[in-house]
Amino acid sequence: MKKILIAAAVGMLVAGSVAAQESPWLVRARAVNLNMANKDGVAGGALGLAVNDKTIGEVDISYFFNKNVAAELILTLPQRQTVYAGAAGIGNFKHLPPTLTLQYHFTDLGAYKPYVGAGLNYTKITGTNLTTGHKLDNSSYGAAFQAGVDVPLTKQVSLNFDVKKVYIKTDVYTSAGVNAGTLKLDPVLVGVGVGYRF
């Protein structure tokens, strides 16, 4: 009986260890630099507007459907960005850009676990305050592409490097409500952080 109890206890410990390794949830925290493309949607660059680059904090939650396929929800707090006309700041706006991607993780490369992903970004734009009187669209939908790598430090903790290209654009309107053109922000996001697998 004693041997059976010991075997059962060992079995439970092993099962618990396997379950922990196979948990579908992964949470990461990253520091991310937004490098704006600032492409003018008017021939000849008539708008002449640009938005500043910025480093922000980011949290993402991943759910693994199996060892290779996962969905990742990328979140941050509303960010305030400065708008420039040439070298002069002319105001600011806030944006909240949650992004959802579907990823494929490569699992046969030893300690390195690279992945690629693609998905959709939705950006909510609020609080536009420009001295020129221009207004921005309230929202933007666009594609998002991603590549990165996780480097395990322990069974649960990993170091993460991640690069994303997110397509964000907004129509710009004059104070009279006339569409003056489209400003394509289309940032490249380069991030580094840590992940925890539950």
N, C-alpha and C positions, 0 to 999 in steps of 0.2 A: 504493500500500500504506500509505504514511504517513497519507494522508487517511482511509483506512478505519479504521486503528488509533485515530486521533484521534476519529473519529465514534463508534466503539465505546466509547471511554473516556467521552465526553460522555454517550452513551446510558446507560451504567452509572451515572454520577453522577446523572442525572435519575431513573432508575428507583429508585436508593437513596433519593433525596429523597422521591419519591412514596410508597415503601414506609414511610418513617419517618412521613409524614403520616397514613398509613392504618393505622398500628399499632392493633390492637384493645384494647390494654391501657392503662389509666389508673389511677394510684395517687394517692390524696389523703391528706394529713394535716390534721386539723382540731382546733381547740379548740371544745368543745361544752358548752353550759350545759343541764343537765337541770332543768326546772321541773316538779315533781311536782304532779299534780292532787289526790292524796290524798283520793279520794272514798271515803266509808265505805259498805260494802255492807250495813249494818244500818240499818233504819228509825230515824230520829231520831239517827243518828250515835252509836250506843251504844258502839262500839269506842273512839272518841276517839283513834285513833292517826294519826300522820303521819310521813312520811319527808322528810329534809332535801333541799333543792336542792343541786346540785353542778356544778362545772365540771371536765370530764375531757378527756383526750386521746383521739383517735379516728383510726383508720386504715381506709381503705376501698379495695377493689380492684374496678375495673370492667372488664368485658369487653364490647366492642361487637360485636354480631352484624352490624350494618351502621351507617351513619352516624347513624341515628335511634334504634335500639333497643339497649339495654345492660342487663346484669345487674350489680348492685352488692352485694358482700359487705361489711358494716360490722362492724368489729372494735374491741375495746378490751380492756384488762386487767381482771381482776376488780376491782370497785369496792366499797369499804366505805361503807355508808350508816348514818346514825343514825336511830333510831326514837324518836319523842316521844309522850308522853301529855300533852296540853295543852302547857305550856311546858317540861316536864321531860324530859330525855333518859333513856330507860329501857333503852338498849342499842343493839346494832347487828347488822348482817348483811352478807354479801358477795353480790354478784350478778355474773354474766357474761351480757351480753345481745346475742349476735350476731344480726344482722338481714340478711335477703336481700330485695332489691327488684328488680323489673323496671321499667325506666325508658324513657320516650320523650323524646328530645332534639330540640328545635326548632333547625333549622340555617339558617334563612333570615332571621335578624334581625341581620345584620351582626356586630359585635364581641361581642354578647351571645349566650350559648348557654344559654337556660333549659331546664329539664327537669322532668318530674313522674314520680312513681313510686309503686308500691304493692307490698307483699310481706308477709312473715311474720317475726315476732320470736320467738325462743326465749330465755327467761331462766332460767338456772340459779341457784338461791338456796342458799347454804351458810352455815355458821358463825353461825346465829342464836343470839344471846346477849342475852336480855332478862331484866331483873331481876324482871319480873312472872311469869316462867315460861311465857309464851306461846311458841308455835312457829309457824313459817311453812311453807307448802307448799314443796317442793323445786324446783318448776319452774312455768313459765308459758308458754303459747303465746298469741299475739295478733297482730292485724293491725298493719301499719305503713304510713303514708302519708308522702309526701315531695314537696317542691318546692324547687328551687334554681336557681342560675345559675352558669355558668363564664364568666369574663372572661379571654380569652387575653392573656398578657403577652408571650410569644414563641410560636414554633410548637409548643413542647413544654410550656411552663409556663403555668399559669392560676391566677387567683385564684377561690376558690369561696365562695359563700354558700349555706347549706342549712338548711332547716327540716323537721323530722320530727315526726309524732305517732305514738307507739308505745303500744300497749295492753298493759299489764302489770298483772296482778293476782295476789294470793296469799290463800288462805284462812288465817285465823288460828285457832289452836287453843289452848285453855287447857292448863295443866299436867296436867289430867286427861284430855286428848285429846278434849275436846268442841269441836266447831266453833263458834267465837264470832262468825263473820261473815267478810266478804271486804273486804280493803283493796285498792282500785284505785289504783295509782300513776299510770298513764296519762300519762307525761311528754311535754311538748313539748321537743324538742331543737333549739336554735338554734346553728348552727355557722358558723365562718369558717376557711378554710384555704387551702392551695395544692395544686395537682395537677400531676402530671408524666405526659405522654403518651409512651410509649416508641415 
